[in-house]
Amino acid sequence: MHSPAVDPGQLEAFVAVMSAGSITAAARLLQRSQPAVTRAIQELEASLGLALFSRNGPRIAPTEFGVRFHEEAERMLFGLRHLHERAQAIAAGMPRAIEIAAIPALASGLVPLALARLDPTLLPAQVHLQAASAEQVVRAILSRSADLGLASLPVDHPGVEVRWCGRVPCVAALAADDPLAARPRVAIRDFAGRRLVSMANPYRLRRRIDQALAASGTVPAAVTATNASSTALALIRAGGGIGIVEPVTALGAPLDGVVIRPLDVEIPFLWGVVLPLGRPVAPAVEHLVAALATAAITLLPGFRQGSWDEIAGEPSRLALDRPPAGDEDDGQ
């Protein structure tokens, strides 16, 4: 069966409406007329055979299908822009761009430091860095839309190669005026009776934090959970609690007004550098893989590098860190 091709202009109109919130605002954003944007949306809906928006007079709201389709449309437009850049690079005889997908903590805290330390002559003119969940990072590697991935562990998929794994102790994050900030080290028991700012995903870092609290008999008064360390640090600075966070964001992208202290117990943050299995690796990517390790050594006290078995601890406990198949990662 022949399926009609999706028009990029229609996708652009749809994504603009989703971003701007209305057809009028999207028309201004795209510098098109409002009827032209409306027509593009209607033609896209007719092509797909499903409604992207529900209408209530002049107001529109995305349907469930529209919300789910939005991510795919954004990805396709992103790929088309990259294709245009690649065509220009080929015409100019330039090397292809490096595509990097990384969880937010590593995208903001480690990758920029590694890129800055590389000799610019070792990198192509175009480097694309996308922050994504660990599951999305793996999907990007499998689909070959990314040359290099950095994901929280575990990563257990036959289609990817884990080049090396990293392990570093989590830290306490405190508002600068918190009494605990005056101490050189924070005890896990100091979190008893306090509001804890922690990660949301129960199958990765949050699981190790909860295990450490339970092992010490520490019960926080309440918990505020988020899916990104940068958000956790902002909550802590605003007085929303005290946190146990991975140190890559805390030290690599520090936030004024937040004090970082070591903990008296080790709660490991684990991540891996992943590559497509069986695919040749460009020299620029190999240089970046090495630069990531150097940056981690420089930035992170207590950093360890090795294989999964070497950095994960006791082999008998590895099953504790493996989430059920299909669970989405929260970027940590």
RANORRA-V948105 format. One record per run of one state. SS is the DSSP state (a for helix, b for strand, c for the rest). FROM is the first residue (numbers start at 1). LEN is the number of residues. If there is no record, write none. Layout:
BEGIN
SS,FROM,LEN
SS,FROM,LEN
END
This chain:
BEGIN
c,1,7
a,8,13
c,21,2
a,23,8
c,31,3
a,34,15
c,49,4
b,53,4
c,57,2
b,59,4
c,63,1
a,64,28
c,92,6
b,98,5
c,103,1
a,104,6
c,110,1
a,111,7
c,118,2
a,120,3
c,123,4
b,127,5
c,132,2
a,134,9
c,143,5
b,148,5
c,153,7
b,160,10
c,170,1
b,171,5
c,176,3
a,179,4
c,183,2
b,185,2
c,187,1
a,188,4
c,192,3
b,195,5
c,200,5
a,205,11
c,216,6
b,222,5
c,227,2
a,229,9
c,238,4
b,242,4
c,246,1
a,247,6
c,253,5
b,258,6
c,264,4
b,268,9
c,277,6
a,283,17
c,300,4
b,304,3
c,307,1
a,308,4
c,312,3
a,315,7
c,322,11
END
